[in-house]
Amino acid sequence: MDGLGEKLRERARELGLSDTEVARRLGLGQSRYANYVVNKREPDFPTFVKICRVLGTTPDLLLGFGSLPDASSENDRLRQEVHAAVLSMNSRALRTMADVAAALSAHHRDDDDR
């Protein structure tokens, strides 16, 4: 998986995530994830799929078959960041996120009506 480490780091930076945060979201030790980023080791397949989910991308894109999504605007970058975070959440966290999103949406809708 030549260049995987660079792609991992590039995608994480696009999402505003540190290597430490990516490792935390993956449930991996920081040193284990660091081995992937510096191309010292390659993740096994289940771990690779989980990395793709946490980074909100596909195996093809991380392996260099195409280009990673461009976060050309601040809103696009934020949407990608939220999407990546949601992919790493369990059911309980997703429920909380859905409730928070609904409350924020209602709050901003009320602001727009004024």
N, C-alpha and C positions, 0 to 999 in steps of 0.2 A: 504494500500500500504506500508507494512512493509519494511523498509530499503530504501525507495525511495530517501530520502534526501541524503543518502550516495552514492547512484548510481548517482544522479544528480551532486554532488560535484566531484565524481571520474571522470565522463565523461567530465565535464568542465575542470578539471585539465589536462586530457589527451590532450585536445584541446588547452591548454594554456590560458583558459579563466577564469576570475575572476567571482564571483557571480554577481558583479555589472555589468560586461559586458554582462553576460547572461540575466540579467533582462532588460538591455537596448535593447538588440536585440529582446527580447520578447515584448517590449513596456509595461513592468510592472514596478511598483514601486519597489525599492530595498527591502523595508521591506516586501512586499507581497511575492516576490520570496524567501527571507530569511526564511519565514514561511514554505515554501515547503522543503527547504534544511535542516532545523532543525526538520522536521517531526511534526511541530506544526499544520499545516493544509495540506490538500490535494488539488491539483488543480482540477478544474472541467475538464470534458472530453475535450472540445475544447482547453483549456489552456494546458492540458497534451500533446495533439497531437502537438501543437505549440512548446512546450518544446522539444519534440522528434525531430522535424524538425531543430530547432536551434542547438541542440546538435548532429545532424547528426546520429541519432540512431532510434531504433524502440521501440514501447511500450513494446513488449515482453522482449527486453533486459533490459530496465529500471525497469521492474517489476521482474526481476530475472529469466526469462525463457531463459537461455543461458548465454553466456558471452559477454561482450562488446568487440568490435574489439580491437585487440592489436596493438598499434602503435610501432612496434618493431624497426623500423628504423626512422631516422629523416625525410626522405622523406615521409614515410607513415604517420607520425604524421602531417606533414605539409599539405599533401593531405586531411586528415581528417579535419584539421582546416579550410582549404579553403572551403571544401564541406559544413561544418556546417555553415560557414558565408554566403555562397551562398543561402542556404535554407531559410535564414531569410531576404533576400533582396527583394525589390519591383522591378517592371519592369524597372524603370529608373536606379536603381543601378545595376541591372543585365546587362543592355546594356553597362554601363560604365565598369563593370567588364569584359565583353566579349571583349570590345575594348582594354582594358589594357592587357588582356591575349594574344590577338592576336599580339599586339605590342611587348610584351616581348618575345613571341615565335619567331617572325621574327627577333628580335634583337639577340637572342641567336643562331638562325640558321645562321645568318650572321657571328657571332663569330666563329662558328664551321667550316665555309667555309674558314676561314683564315688560 
